[in-house]
């Protein structure tokens, strides 16, 4: 699993959330620029590149990928 963080145009947020799996739900945080928000979620390695491609097509930027050392449900 990979933890990803990205900046998403607010107008595309619903489209991005429809693509993303989440443990319960992706986390959405506001940015200083009200036209953008930060979205955080966990992705399975096997679908990672497919989902990243979709996120880029939807306008996501600054995608940060962080390995998960441990995850406690």
N, C-alpha and C positions, 0 to 999 in steps of 0.2 A: 504494500500500500504506500501511497505517496500523499503528502499533505500539500495542497496547492493554495496559493493566494494570488489574486489577480485584481486589476482595476477594470471595472465594467461601466460603460456608459449607462446612466440610469434609464434611458429610453429602451435599452436592450436587456434590462435586468430580468424581466419575466421570461424572455427567450433563453437566456443563459441558465436560469434556474431550472427550466424544463429539461435541459441537457444534463444537468449535474445530479449525480447520486449524492447522498449524504448519510451520515450515520443516523440522524433523525431528519436533519434539514441543513443545507448550507448556511453558514453564518454570513450576514450582510451587515456591513458597517458603513456609515457615511464618511465621505472625504471632505476636505476643506472646500473643494470645488463641488458645489451642489449638483452639477451635471454628471458626476461620477460617484461610484461607491466601490468598496472593497468587498470581495467575495472570497470566503475560505471554505474548503471542503476536503474530503479524503477521497482519493480515487484508487481503484484496483489497478494494479500494474498491467493486467491483460487488456484493459480497454483504454489505457492512458493516452496513447498517441491518437487514437480515433477521437476521443473527447477533446483533447487539446486542439486538434485541427478544427473541430466545430466551434470551440470557444474563440479561436482566432478569427474565424469567418464571421462571428457575431460581434466582433469589435473589441474583444478583451485584449488588454495590454498589460505589460509588466508582469507576466506570469512567473511566479516564483515557485519552484518545486523543492520540497524539503523531504528528505527521507524520514520515515517514522522509526524511531528506535524501539519504542514499545507503545502499545495501545491497550488501555485497560477499559473494558466495556462496563 
